[in-house]
Amino acid sequence: IKNGWTEYPSVGIKTEPADDVKAIALRLLDCLDFGYIVQPRLFFVRSHGAKANCYARIWSMPEIWRVALDIGVYYVIEVLSEHFDRLSEQEQAKVIIHELLHIPGKFSGGLRMHKHGGLRVDEKTVNEYYQEYVRRSARQ
């Protein structure tokens, strides 16, 4: 790691801690019903040079690695700088809500799919959470 950056030369991707994204996420977590998320086990990274056509993605450590390394559950939300950084603050918050919704209620290390039985991770759900965030943050 050099100056907070990690570079993967074989794929041309650079990563760095994303403290600004973390700050947005912490505000969302304080206002919304994500009490099951263990905040110290949630990390935020900004990547540069990724070829994926998305704003962000969430990563979890596979169970085989957690067992082998004798560590708990962790999640990383990666924002793709080329796409995410161009968004308005409102759209950035919605993207982060979308990624947080992928974390299951048991904080088990798995990921909730978009079309999960009860809670769907889709635009309608994200917009509902965002509107609730706006309402609650206006009261604070």
Secondary structure, DSSP 8 states (H G I E B T S, - for coil): -BTTBEEETTTTEEEEE-HHHHHHHHHHHHHSS-TTS-GGGEEEEEEES---SSSEEEEE--HHHHHHHT----EEEEEEHHHHTTS-HHHHHHHHHHHHHTS-TT--S----TT-SSS--SHHHHHHHHHHHHHHHHH-
